[in-house]
């Protein structure tokens, strides 16, 4: 089978380049070429902050409700 070389640029939906977070490998079962992309650091940080805020707010609301009982 002929081999084809392709240059690929990988970007997150937020626009952050993921070239340094992307790795090419072969799949486990069929040994087909694939890409593995680590999550974008910017989006990971945003999701972490949102999760922290949601958890904090939920805990605060529960604490206020418990103190009013």
Buried (B, 14 or more C-beta within 10 A) or exposed (E): EEEEEEEEEBEBEEEEEBEEBBEEEEEEEEEEEEEEEEEBEEEEEEEEEEEEEEEEEEEEEEEEEEEEE
